């Protein structure tokens, strides 16, 4: 996540998904922004949806109006705007910049795990998604990815984990199945769901005690976010097998 992205259409969907989790009873949420420095690029400029309320407000009117008001103040886009706005109640935030260096990344991970203690759901919001072989932790650009070690530690700590993931250049269904299989093998998670949008997928590793959230969250998404956020039904297939 970069501050320059704040409030774009992907953010609107992202916060809408988190609010669905909260509406169905997620008591304690941690948002780990996985912030990296702004790069001056044009990414993050997809905010024209805020000028089309007739099309976009219906998905979550309170969230839509809240983001409009925050960005109307003409302050520099920054995730602290959301932290201070109470659009995500019962939420704590881990806002430290993610470093590339291996030792510094270990310190960052320790801070993440400390922030996650006693939390039910951790949302990880990297620039790109899961760790890839070409950018192992310690290499330049690795800060844009969630490390496998971080995921494994959060899972062992008893948290359910939701991860922001860009699609890559392969079949989206095949790609999602591949990464959920990797997550299951590395963590032992039995139930994993995915929520697809036009540009990204959110992968949800579900602790056994939180399986009861799945059906209500999917119902909320189908009721309020149809056409924007789509449950892929992976958990249903895993539970049936």
C-alpha contacts under 8 A as a table, 3 or more apart, distances in Angstrom:
res1	aa1	res2	aa2	distance
1	X	5	X	7.08
1	X	33	X	5.96
1	X	34	X	5.82
1	X	35	X	4.85
1	X	36	X	6.18
1	X	125	X	5.90
1	X	126	X	5.18
1	X	127	X	4.66
1	X	144	X	7.92
2	X	5	X	5.56
2	X	6	X	7.34
2	X	35	X	5.52
2	X	36	X	5.45
2	X	37	X	6.17
2	X	38	X	5.51
2	X	127	X	7.16
3	X	6	X	5.40
3	X	35	X	7.47
3	X	37	X	7.76
3	X	38	X	6.45
3	X	77	X	5.82
3	X	78	X	4.64
3	X	79	X	5.91
4	X	38	X	6.09
4	X	43	X	7.65
4	X	44	X	5.75
4	X	45	X	7.83
4	X	77	X	5.69
4	X	78	X	6.90
5	X	8	X	5.95
5	X	11	X	7.71
5	X	43	X	6.79
5	X	44	X	3.79
5	X	45	X	6.82
5	X	77	X	7.34
6	X	11	X	6.57
6	X	44	X	6.93
6	X	77	X	5.50
6	X	78	X	5.95
6	X	79	X	6.12
7	X	10	X	7.82
7	X	11	X	5.42
7	X	12	X	6.51
7	X	47	X	6.74
7	X	67	X	6.39
7	X	71	X	7.42
7	X	77	X	7.45
8	X	11	X	5.21
8	X	12	X	6.49
8	X	44	X	5.85
8	X	45	X	6.37
8	X	46	X	4.95
8	X	47	X	4.66
9	X	12	X	4.96
9	X	13	X	6.45
9	X	46	X	5.90
9	X	47	X	6.00
9	X	49	X	6.62
10	X	13	X	5.22
10	X	14	X	6.02
11	X	14	X	4.81
11	X	15	X	6.00
12	X	15	X	5.46
12	X	16	X	6.02
12	X	63	X	7.60
12	X	64	X	7.28
13	X	16	X	4.93
13	X	17	X	6.15
13	X	228	X	7.28
13	X	229	X	7.11
14	X	17	X	5.26
14	X	18	X	6.47
15	X	18	X	5.01
15	X	19	X	6.09
15	X	63	X	7.88
15	X	88	X	7.73
16	X	19	X	5.08
16	X	20	X	6.32
16	X	60	X	6.79
16	X	63	X	7.28
17	X	20	X	5.11
17	X	21	X	6.62
17	X	221	X	7.44
17	X	229	X	7.78
18	X	21	X	5.13
18	X	22	X	6.41
18	X	88	X	7.70
19	X	22	X	4.91
19	X	23	X	6.13
19	X	88	X	6.58
20	X	23	X	5.08
20	X	24	X	6.50
20	X	217	X	5.95
20	X	220	X	6.19
20	X	221	X	7.08
21	X	24	X	5.46
21	X	25	X	6.69
21	X	26	X	5.66
21	X	213	X	7.49
21	X	217	X	5.96
22	X	25	X	5.36
22	X	26	X	4.79
22	X	27	X	6.94
22	X	89	X	7.98
23	X	26	X	7.27
24	X	213	X	6.59
24	X	216	X	6.18
24	X	217	X	6.47
25	X	213	X	7.48
26	X	29	X	7.00
26	X	120	X	7.02
26	X	121	X	7.31
26	X	213	X	7.75
27	X	90	X	6.74
27	X	120	X	6.87
28	X	90	X	5.81
28	X	91	X	6.22
28	X	92	X	7.98
28	X	118	X	7.87
28	X	119	X	5.21
28	X	120	X	5.26
28	X	121	X	6.53
29	X	90	X	6.49
29	X	91	X	4.78
29	X	92	X	6.41
29	X	119	X	6.09
29	X	120	X	6.15
29	X	121	X	4.96
29	X	122	X	5.96
29	X	123	X	7.54
30	X	91	X	5.65
30	X	92	X	4.89
30	X	93	X	5.56
30	X	94	X	7.27
30	X	115	X	7.62
30	X	116	X	6.57
30	X	119	X	6.57
30	X	121	X	6.29
30	X	122	X	4.76
30	X	123	X	6.17
31	X	91	X	7.11
31	X	92	X	6.36
31	X	93	X	4.85
31	X	94	X	6.26
31	X	122	X	6.01
31	X	123	X	4.87
31	X	124	X	6.46
31	X	125	X	7.62
32	X	93	X	5.85
32	X	94	X	4.62
32	X	95	X	6.38
32	X	112	X	7.40
32	X	122	X	7.10
32	X	123	X	5.95
32	X	124	X	5.08
32	X	125	X	6.21
33	X	93	X	7.45
33	X	94	X	6.38
33	X	95	X	5.73
33	X	96	X	7.95
33	X	124	X	6.36
33	X	125	X	4.95
33	X	126	X	6.81
34	X	94	X	7.89
34	X	95	X	6.96
34	X	96	X	7.19
34	X	97	X	6.47
34	X	98	X	5.68
34	X	124	X	6.83
34	X	125	X	5.61
34	X	126	X	5.10
34	X	127	X	7.59
34	X	143	X	7.78
34	X	144	X	7.74
35	X	95	X	6.70
35	X	96	X	6.67
35	X	97	X	4.77
35	X	98	X	5.76
35	X	126	X	7.16
35	X	127	X	7.90
36	X	97	X	5.60
36	X	98	X	5.87
36	X	99	X	7.73
36	X	127	X	7.68
36	X	143	X	6.99
36	X	144	X	7.20
37	X	97	X	7.50
38	X	41	X	7.84
42	X	45	X	5.94
43	X	46	X	7.60
44	X	47	X	7.75
46	X	49	X	7.42
47	X	50	X	5.84
47	X	51	X	7.88
48	X	51	X	5.41
48	X	52	X	7.15
49	X	52	X	5.21
49	X	53	X	7.28
49	X	55	X	7.99
49	X	56	X	6.50
50	X	53	X	6.37
50	X	56	X	7.53
50	X	64	X	7.49
50	X	68	X	6.25
52	X	55	X	5.70
52	X	56	X	6.26
52	X	57	X	7.94
53	X	56	X	5.05
53	X	57	X	4.86
53	X	58	X	7.86
54	X	57	X	6.33
54	X	58	X	7.56
55	X	58	X	7.06
56	X	59	X	6.28
56	X	64	X	7.65
57	X	60	X	5.98
57	X	61	X	4.86
57	X	64	X	5.60
57	X	65	X	7.56
58	X	61	X	5.67
58	X	224	X	7.73
59	X	224	X	5.28
59	X	225	X	5.46
60	X	63	X	5.43
60	X	64	X	6.03
60	X	224	X	7.22
61	X	64	X	5.03
61	X	65	X	6.03
62	X	65	X	5.33
62	X	66	X	5.98
63	X	66	X	4.97
63	X	67	X	6.16
63	X	87	X	6.61
64	X	67	X	5.35
64	X	68	X	6.22
65	X	68	X	5.01
65	X	69	X	6.15
66	X	69	X	5.20
66	X	70	X	6.23
66	X	85	X	7.81
66	X	87	X	7.29
67	X	70	X	5.06
67	X	71	X	6.18
68	X	71	X	5.39
68	X	72	X	5.98
69	X	72	X	5.10
69	X	73	X	6.76
70	X	73	X	5.84
70	X	74	X	7.99
70	X	81	X	6.73
71	X	74	X	5.68
71	X	75	X	6.77
71	X	77	X	7.25
72	X	75	X	7.85
77	X	81	X	7.67
78	X	81	X	5.80
78	X	82	X	7.92
79	X	82	X	5.47
79	X	83	X	6.57
80	X	83	X	4.75
80	X	84	X	6.12
81	X	84	X	5.45
81	X	85	X	6.25
82	X	85	X	5.02
82	X	86	X	7.03
82	X	87	X	6.79
82	X	88	X	7.90
83	X	86	X	6.59
83	X	87	X	7.94
83	X	88	X	7.80
83	X	93	X	7.41
85	X	88	X	7.89
86	X	89	X	5.46
88	X	91	X	5.97
93	X	115	X	7.96
94	X	112	X	6.61
94	X	115	X	6.75
96	X	108	X	7.38
98	X	105	X	6.82
98	X	108	X	6.68
98	X	143	X	5.52
99	X	104	X	6.10
99	X	105	X	5.57
99	X	108	X	7.62
99	X	143	X	5.67
100	X	104	X	7.33
100	X	105	X	6.46
100	X	137	X	6.94
100	X	138	X	5.36
100	X	139	X	6.22
100	X	140	X	5.68
100	X	141	X	6.38
100	X	142	X	5.61
100	X	143	X	5.04
101	X	104	X	5.32
101	X	105	X	5.86
101	X	137	X	7.39
101	X	138	X	4.52
101	X	139	X	6.90
101	X	140	X	7.71
102	X	105	X	5.04
102	X	106	X	6.31
102	X	137	X	6.00
102	X	138	X	4.16
102	X	139	X	7.87
103	X	106	X	5.11
103	X	107	X	6.62
103	X	138	X	7.89
104	X	107	X	5.13
104	X	108	X	6.31
105	X	108	X	4.89
105	X	109	X	6.09
105	X	137	X	7.73
105	X	138	X	7.62
106	X	109	X	5.00
106	X	110	X	6.28
107	X	110	X	5.13
107	X	111	X	6.45
108	X	111	X	5.14
108	X	112	X	6.32
109	X	112	X	4.95
109	X	113	X	6.20
109	X	150	X	6.54
110	X	113	X	5.21
110	X	114	X	6.18
111	X	114	X	5.11
111	X	115	X	6.18
112	X	115	X	5.12
112	X	116	X	6.18
113	X	116	X	5.00
113	X	117	X	6.49
113	X	153	X	7.57
113	X	154	X	6.70
114	X	117	X	5.58
116	X	119	X	5.24
116	X	122	X	6.96
116	X	154	X	7.53
116	X	159	X	7.65
117	X	157	X	7.46
119	X	122	X	7.05
119	X	159	X	6.40
120	X	158	X	7.61
120	X	159	X	5.21
120	X	160	X	6.19
121	X	159	X	5.56
121	X	160	X	4.82
121	X	161	X	5.68
121	X	162	X	7.29
122	X	159	X	6.54
122	X	160	X	6.35
122	X	161	X	4.90
122	X	162	X	6.19
123	X	161	X	5.96
123	X	162	X	4.70
123	X	163	X	5.91
123	X	164	X	7.88
124	X	146	X	7.52
124	X	161	X	7.43
124	X	162	X	6.21
124	X	163	X	4.90
124	X	164	X	6.37
125	X	129	X	7.66
125	X	163	X	6.34
125	X	164	X	5.29
126	X	129	X	5.51
126	X	143	X	7.85
126	X	144	X	5.50
126	X	145	X	5.59
126	X	146	X	6.41
126	X	163	X	7.98
126	X	164	X	6.50
126	X	165	X	7.73
127	X	144	X	4.78
127	X	145	X	6.67
128	X	144	X	5.57
128	X	145	X	5.77
128	X	164	X	7.52
128	X	165	X	5.87
128	X	166	X	5.49
129	X	144	X	7.07
129	X	145	X	4.98
129	X	146	X	6.03
129	X	163	X	7.09
129	X	164	X	5.76
129	X	165	X	4.12
129	X	166	X	6.02
130	X	145	X	5.16
130	X	146	X	4.84
130	X	147	X	6.48
130	X	148	X	7.43
130	X	163	X	8.00
130	X	165	X	6.75
131	X	135	X	7.03
131	X	136	X	6.78
131	X	137	X	7.89
131	X	142	X	7.48
131	X	145	X	4.99
131	X	146	X	5.40
131	X	147	X	5.05
131	X	148	X	6.46
132	X	135	X	5.58
132	X	136	X	6.51
132	X	145	X	7.66
133	X	136	X	5.74
135	X	138	X	7.99
135	X	139	X	5.78
135	X	140	X	7.28
135	X	141	X	6.64
135	X	142	X	5.22
136	X	139	X	5.85
136	X	142	X	6.10
137	X	142	X	5.32
137	X	143	X	7.55
137	X	147	X	6.86
138	X	142	X	6.49
139	X	142	X	5.57
140	X	143	X	7.56
141	X	144	X	5.82
142	X	145	X	5.63
143	X	146	X	7.57
146	X	150	X	6.84
146	X	151	X	7.31
147	X	150	X	5.28
147	X	151	X	6.57
148	X	151	X	5.16
148	X	152	X	6.09
148	X	186	X	7.86
149	X	152	X	5.06
149	X	153	X	6.04
150	X	153	X	5.19
150	X	154	X	6.17
151	X	154	X	5.22
151	X	155	X	6.12
151	X	161	X	7.76
151	X	187	X	7.79
152	X	155	X	5.15
152	X	156	X	6.14
152	X	186	X	7.12
152	X	187	X	5.55
153	X	156	X	5.14
153	X	157	X	6.12
154	X	157	X	4.99
154	X	158	X	6.74
154	X	159	X	5.83
154	X	160	X	7.89
154	X	161	X	7.48
155	X	158	X	5.37
155	X	159	X	5.40
155	X	160	X	6.57
155	X	161	X	7.19
155	X	187	X	6.81
155	X	207	X	7.97
156	X	159	X	7.48
156	X	187	X	7.88
158	X	207	X	7.04
159	X	207	X	6.81
160	X	204	X	7.41
160	X	205	X	5.62
160	X	206	X	5.00
160	X	207	X	5.21
160	X	210	X	7.46
161	X	204	X	5.77
161	X	205	X	5.14
161	X	206	X	6.86
162	X	202	X	6.46
162	X	203	X	5.53
162	X	204	X	4.38
162	X	205	X	6.32
163	X	202	X	5.43
163	X	203	X	5.16
163	X	204	X	6.54
164	X	200	X	7.16
164	X	201	X	6.35
164	X	202	X	4.82
164	X	203	X	6.76
165	X	200	X	5.67
165	X	201	X	5.29
165	X	202	X	5.94
165	X	203	X	7.28
166	X	199	X	6.69
166	X	200	X	4.52
166	X	201	X	6.33
167	X	170	X	7.95
167	X	172	X	6.61
167	X	175	X	7.50
167	X	199	X	6.71
167	X	200	X	5.54
167	X	201	X	6.82
168	X	172	X	7.64
168	X	175	X	7.50
170	X	174	X	7.24
170	X	175	X	6.31
171	X	174	X	5.10
171	X	175	X	5.86
172	X	175	X	5.01
172	X	176	X	6.06
173	X	176	X	5.19
173	X	177	X	6.20
174	X	177	X	5.17
174	X	178	X	6.13
175	X	178	X	5.10
175	X	179	X	6.34
176	X	179	X	5.38
176	X	180	X	6.12
176	X	194	X	7.57
176	X	201	X	7.92
177	X	180	X	5.23
177	X	181	X	6.09
178	X	181	X	5.20
178	X	182	X	6.34
179	X	182	X	4.98
179	X	183	X	6.16
180	X	183	X	4.98
180	X	184	X	6.13
180	X	192	X	6.62
180	X	203	X	7.54
181	X	184	X	5.10
181	X	185	X	6.19
182	X	185	X	5.17
182	X	186	X	6.10
183	X	186	X	5.23
183	X	187	X	5.96
183	X	188	X	7.63
183	X	189	X	7.18
184	X	187	X	5.43
184	X	188	X	4.97
184	X	189	X	4.82
184	X	190	X	6.45
184	X	192	X	7.66
185	X	188	X	5.60
185	X	189	X	7.62
189	X	192	X	6.96
189	X	205	X	6.51
189	X	206	X	7.00
189	X	207	X	7.22
190	X	206	X	7.73
190	X	238	X	7.60
191	X	205	X	6.40
191	X	206	X	5.53
191	X	207	X	7.51
191	X	208	X	7.85
191	X	211	X	7.85
191	X	235	X	5.57
191	X	238	X	6.53
191	X	239	X	6.96
192	X	203	X	7.13
192	X	204	X	5.50
192	X	205	X	4.63
192	X	206	X	5.86
192	X	234	X	6.74
192	X	235	X	5.39
192	X	238	X	7.87
193	X	203	X	6.01
193	X	204	X	5.05
193	X	205	X	6.70
193	X	206	X	7.71
193	X	231	X	7.48
193	X	232	X	7.05
193	X	233	X	6.66
193	X	234	X	5.21
193	X	235	X	4.85
194	X	201	X	6.53
194	X	202	X	5.52
194	X	203	X	4.45
194	X	204	X	5.83
194	X	231	X	6.04
194	X	232	X	5.61
194	X	233	X	7.35
194	X	234	X	6.68
195	X	201	X	5.56
195	X	202	X	5.04
195	X	203	X	6.53
195	X	204	X	7.96
195	X	229	X	6.16
195	X	230	X	5.30
195	X	231	X	4.44
195	X	232	X	5.88
196	X	199	X	8.00
196	X	200	X	6.32
196	X	201	X	4.44
196	X	202	X	6.46
196	X	229	X	5.58
196	X	230	X	5.05
196	X	231	X	6.35
196	X	232	X	6.73
197	X	200	X	5.42
197	X	201	X	5.97
197	X	228	X	5.70
197	X	229	X	4.97
197	X	230	X	6.51
198	X	228	X	7.21
206	X	210	X	6.14
206	X	211	X	6.22
207	X	210	X	5.36
207	X	211	X	6.66
208	X	211	X	5.47
209	X	212	X	7.30
210	X	213	X	5.62
210	X	214	X	7.69
211	X	214	X	5.66
212	X	215	X	6.77
212	X	216	X	7.71
213	X	216	X	5.71
213	X	217	X	6.03
214	X	217	X	5.29
214	X	218	X	6.17
215	X	218	X	5.21
215	X	219	X	6.15
216	X	219	X	4.96
216	X	220	X	6.10
217	X	220	X	5.04
217	X	221	X	6.23
218	X	221	X	5.10
218	X	222	X	6.13
218	X	231	X	6.10
219	X	222	X	5.11
219	X	223	X	6.01
220	X	223	X	5.09
220	X	224	X	5.95
220	X	225	X	7.61
221	X	224	X	5.31
221	X	225	X	4.84
221	X	226	X	6.39
221	X	229	X	6.53
221	X	230	X	6.98
221	X	231	X	7.57
222	X	225	X	5.75
222	X	226	X	4.92
222	X	229	X	7.96
222	X	230	X	7.15
223	X	226	X	6.42
225	X	228	X	5.40
225	X	229	X	5.61
225	X	230	X	7.70
226	X	229	X	6.24
226	X	230	X	6.70
227	X	230	X	6.86
233	X	236	X	5.36
233	X	237	X	6.65
234	X	237	X	5.23
234	X	238	X	6.28
235	X	238	X	5.02
235	X	239	X	5.97
236	X	239	X	5.23
236	X	240	X	6.09
237	X	240	X	5.15
237	X	241	X	6.26
238	X	241	X	5.24
